[in-house]
Amino acid sequence: MKKKLSFLILPACRNGIGLFVFFVFFRLPVIAQNIGINSTGATPNSSAMLDVVSTTKGLLIPRVTNAQRTAMNPLPQAAQGLLVYQTDGSEGYYYNTSITTTPNWVYLAPHGKQLFTSSGTFTVPAGVFTVWVSMCGGGGGGAGGCINSTSTFNYYAQGIGFGVGGGGGGADAVIAQSVAVTPGSSIAVTVGSGGSGGAGDGTADGSCTATLGTAGGNSSFGGFITTNGGGAAISHAGFGSRGGSGGSDGSYGEAYGTGNGGGCLFGTGGQASGFSGNGTAGRPGGYGAGGAGGGAFGYPGVAGTSGMVLIEW
């Protein structure tokens, strides 16, 4: 009859009695459904063939060098699931997936991710040789609005009369681009800041002293990848150009509405808030999105959002 066994770990005895009892115990022929190894004599879990319990010790898998692991070919017998720990080269756990005596070793690489919303340094974890990078630059800022006519009713398309501001451009972006790296190396990460919104001019004196917004900053992952920031509005009524294929242009400032900010793969551009709006509703969301232009009567443009760098392995 098969039985469950629990091995009680005995302390060493100077007179050798404890060792003798332990030796005799293990010399007995035993057939068991499952085995438990612990210091309490607890019954092993019925779902496990081997149940090891300890709060102070771990389980050591056989440790081999790369040469020793690759020398296990052919195996004495097919052993799908065979597990070893390699101590040199690409250190870590390897398991065999082959159903024949010719092994196919698969490396158990660590997995994780790190998000940068400000510039910093990424240290490649041990055992990691490839990372996937998603990133975008900062969004461009919208232009400020102004009244460049002495008559408040003299307004035309694209802000010629009432100078409603154009929107900033969305930043360029990439998604999950693979990069080969070296474990333990340090890689500089730059996160582009969002462009600032332009100041408005609300004096109806026939001139416009409102300022344009500024372009968003570029983001980069070492010397491997760079994504451009979104452009600032090129004139008070003009739009901001996109930073690249991952973003979209801002829109013109129209007579009855400020220019929209351009979007990015990771953010939504600020939406126009009306030709007399102050841009509050034109704030962009997410990362790398352009801000909306300021409304007429001197409202300021809205700043773009900063970029980001996401690293996964």
C-alpha positions in Angstrom: 0.0 0.0 0.0 1.3 3.4 -1.0 1.7 5.9 1.8 2.5 9.6 2.3 5.8 10.2 4.0 7.1 13.2 5.9 10.8 13.3 6.8 11.6 15.0 10.0 15.0 16.6 10.0 16.8 15.6 13.2 19.6 17.7 14.8 23.1 16.2 14.7 24.1 14.1 17.8 27.6 13.8 19.0 27.3 10.2 19.8 26.2 9.3 16.3 22.9 7.8 17.5 20.8 10.4 15.6 22.8 9.8 12.4 22.5 6.0 12.8 18.7 6.3 13.2 18.5 8.6 10.2 20.6 6.2 8.1 18.6 3.1 9.0 15.3 5.0 8.3 16.4 5.8 4.8 17.6 2.2 4.2 14.1 0.9 4.6 12.3 0.1 1.3 9.6 2.8 0.8 6.9 3.3 -1.7 5.1 6.6 -1.3 2.5 8.7 -3.1 4.4 11.8 -2.3 7.2 13.1 0.0 7.4 16.0 2.3 10.6 17.5 3.7 10.2 19.9 6.6 11.2 20.5 10.2 7.7 20.0 11.7 6.6 16.5 10.4 3.7 18.0 8.6 1.9 15.9 5.9 3.0 16.8 2.4 0.6 18.5 0.0 -1.4 15.8 -1.8 -1.0 17.7 -5.1 2.8 17.5 -5.0 5.2 14.6 -5.5 7.7 16.5 -3.4 6.7 19.2 -0.9 9.6 21.1 0.6 8.8 23.6 3.4 11.3 26.0 5.0 11.2 29.7 6.0 15.0 29.9 6.3 16.4 27.8 3.4 15.9 27.5 -0.3 16.1 24.8 -3.0 19.3 24.4 -5.0 18.9 23.3 -8.6 22.0 21.6 -10.1 24.6 24.3 -11.1 26.6 23.8 -14.2 28.8 25.9 -16.5 27.9 26.7 -20.1 30.4 24.0 -21.3 28.9 21.4 -18.9 25.3 22.2 -20.0 26.1 22.0 -23.8 28.0 18.8 -23.1 24.7 17.1 -22.0 24.2 16.0 -25.6 22.9 13.4 -26.1 21.0 13.0 -22.8 21.0 9.4 -21.4 17.2 9.5 -21.7 14.7 12.1 -23.1 14.0 14.5 -20.3 11.6 17.3 -21.3 11.5 19.9 -18.5 15.0 19.2 -17.2 16.2 22.2 -15.3 19.7 23.5 -14.5 21.3 26.8 -13.4 24.2 28.1 -15.5 26.9 29.9 -13.5 28.8 31.6 -16.2 28.2 33.4 -19.5 24.5 34.2 -19.7 23.9 33.2 -16.1 20.4 31.9 -15.1 18.0 29.0 -15.4 17.8 26.9 -18.5 15.1 24.2 -19.2 15.0 21.5 -21.8 11.9 21.4 -24.2 13.0 18.5 -26.3 11.1 15.2 -26.3 14.2 13.4 -27.6 17.6 12.7 -26.2 18.9 15.8 -28.1 18.2 18.7 -25.7 16.8 22.1 -26.7 17.8 24.5 -23.9 15.6 27.6 -23.3 16.9 30.4 -21.2 14.5 31.7 -18.5 15.2 35.4 -19.0 13.9 37.8 -16.4 11.0 40.1 -17.3 10.0 43.6 -16.2 9.4 47.2 -17.2 10.5 50.7 -16.3 8.7 53.9 -17.2 10.6 57.2 -17.4 8.6 60.4 -17.3 11.7 62.4 -16.6 15.3 62.0 -17.8 17.5 59.4 -16.0 19.6 56.4 -16.4 18.5 52.8 -17.2 20.7 50.0 -15.8 20.2 46.8 -17.8 19.3 43.9 -15.4 21.4 40.8 -15.2 20.6 38.2 -17.8 18.8 40.7 -20.1 20.2 41.0 -23.7 17.2 42.6 -25.5 14.8 45.3 -24.4 11.8 46.8 -26.2 11.4 50.5 -26.1 8.2 52.6 -26.6 8.7 56.4 -26.4 7.7 59.8 -27.6 9.0 63.3 -27.5 7.3 66.3 -25.9 4.2 68.0 -27.5 4.5 71.4 -29.0 2.9 74.5 -27.3 0.0 76.4 -28.8 0.4 80.1 -29.9 -1.1 82.9 -27.9 -4.2 84.7 -29.2 -4.4 88.4 -29.9 -6.7 91.2 -31.3 -4.8 92.7 -34.3 -7.7 94.9 -35.4 -9.2 98.0 -33.8 -12.7 96.6 -34.5 -13.8 93.6 -32.5 -16.1 92.6 -35.4 -13.4 92.6 -38.0 -12.3 89.0 -38.0 -11.6 86.6 -40.8 -10.6 83.0 -41.4 -7.4 81.7 -39.9 -7.2 84.5 -37.3 -6.4 87.3 -39.6 -8.7 89.7 -37.7 -9.1 88.2 -34.3 -5.7 86.4 -33.8 -6.8 83.1 -32.4 -3.7 80.9 -31.8 -2.7 77.8 -33.8 -2.3 74.5 -32.0 1.1 72.9 -31.2 2.2 69.7 -33.0 2.1 66.2 -31.6 5.4 64.4 -31.0 6.9 61.5 -32.9 6.6 58.1 -31.2 7.6 54.5 -31.6 6.1 51.3 -30.0 8.1 48.3 -28.8 11.2 48.8 -30.9 13.8 46.1 -30.0 17.3 47.1 -28.9 20.2 44.7 -28.2 21.8 45.5 -24.8 24.5 44.3 -22.5 23.6 43.2 -18.9 24.8 45.6 -16.3 25.4 48.5 -18.7 24.0 52.0 -18.1 22.0 53.8 -20.8 21.1 57.5 -20.6 17.4 58.2 -21.0 16.2 61.6 -22.1 12.6 62.6 -21.8 11.5 65.6 -23.9 9.7 68.3 -22.1 6.4 69.7 -23.4 6.6 73.0 -25.3 5.3 76.1 -23.5 2.2 78.0 -24.6 2.6 81.4 -26.1 1.5 84.6 -24.3 -1.5 86.4 -25.5 -2.1 90.1 -26.4 -5.6 91.5 -25.7 -5.1 95.1 -26.7 -7.1 96.1 -29.8 -4.6 98.6 -31.1 -4.1 97.2 -34.6 -1.0 95.2 -33.8 -0.3 91.8 -32.3 2.4 91.2 -29.7 1.3 87.8 -28.7 4.0 85.2 -28.8 4.3 81.8 -30.3 4.6 78.6 -28.3 7.8 76.6 -28.2 8.5 73.2 -29.7 8.5 70.1 -27.5 11.8 68.4 -26.6 13.2 65.3 -28.2 13.3 62.0 -26.2 16.0 59.4 -26.6 17.2 56.0 -25.4 21.0 56.3 -25.4 22.3 56.4 -29.0 19.8 53.8 -30.1 16.5 55.7 -30.6 15.4 59.3 -30.8 11.9 60.7 -31.2 11.4 64.3 -32.1 9.2 66.7 -30.1 6.2 68.3 -31.7 6.6 71.7 -33.4 5.3 75.0 -32.2 2.7 76.9 -34.1 4.6 78.6 -37.0 2.5 81.8 -36.7 -0.3 83.0 -34.5 -2.9 81.5 -36.8 -0.6 78.8 -38.2 -0.3 75.3 -37.0 2.5 73.4 -35.3 4.0 70.5 -37.3 4.2 67.0 -36.0 7.5 65.7 -34.7 7.3 62.6 -37.0 5.2 59.7 -38.2 4.0 58.9 -34.7 2.3 62.3 -34.2 -0.1 64.6 -36.0 0.0 68.3 -36.9 -1.8 70.9 -34.9 -4.5 72.8 -36.7 -4.8 76.4 -37.9 -6.4 79.0 -35.7 -9.8 79.7 -37.2 -11.9 82.8 -37.0 -14.4 81.1 -34.7 -12.1 78.8 -32.8 -8.5 78.3 -31.6 -6.3 75.7 -33.3 -6.4 72.2 -32.0 -3.2 70.6 -30.7 -1.8 67.7 -32.6 -2.1 64.2 -31.1 0.6 61.5 -30.4 0.4 57.7 -30.2 0.4 58.1 -26.4 -1.6 61.3 -26.0 -4.6 63.3 -27.3 -4.0 66.9 -28.5 -5.7 69.8 -26.8 -9.1 70.7 -28.3 -10.0 74.2 -29.3 -12.0 76.0 -26.7 -13.8 78.6 -28.8 -12.4 81.8 -30.4 -12.9 83.7 -27.1 -11.8 80.7 -24.9 -8.8 80.9 -22.6 -7.4 77.5 -23.6 -8.4 75.8 -20.3 -10.4 73.2 -22.2 -7.6 72.9 -24.7 -5.2 71.1 -22.4 -3.8 67.9 -24.0 -3.9 64.5 -22.4 -1.4 61.7 -22.1 2.2 62.0 -23.4 3.6 64.0 -26.3 0.5 65.8 -27.3 0.3 69.4 -28.6 -1.5 72.2 -26.7 -4.3 74.2 -28.3 -3.9 77.8 -29.3 -5.1 80.6 -27.2 -8.4 82.3 -28.0 -8.8 85.9 -29.2 -8.9 88.8 -26.7 -5.4 87.9 -25.7 -5.7 84.4 -24.2 -2.5 82.4 -23.9 -1.7 79.2 -25.7 -1.7 75.9 -23.9 1.5 74.0 -23.2 2.2 70.6 -24.7 2.6 67.5 -22.5 6.0 66.0 -21.9 7.2 62.8 -23.5 8.0 59.4 -22.0 10.2 56.4 -22.4 8.9 52.9 -21.5 11.5 50.0 -21.4 10.3 46.4 -21.3 12.3 43.2 -21.1 
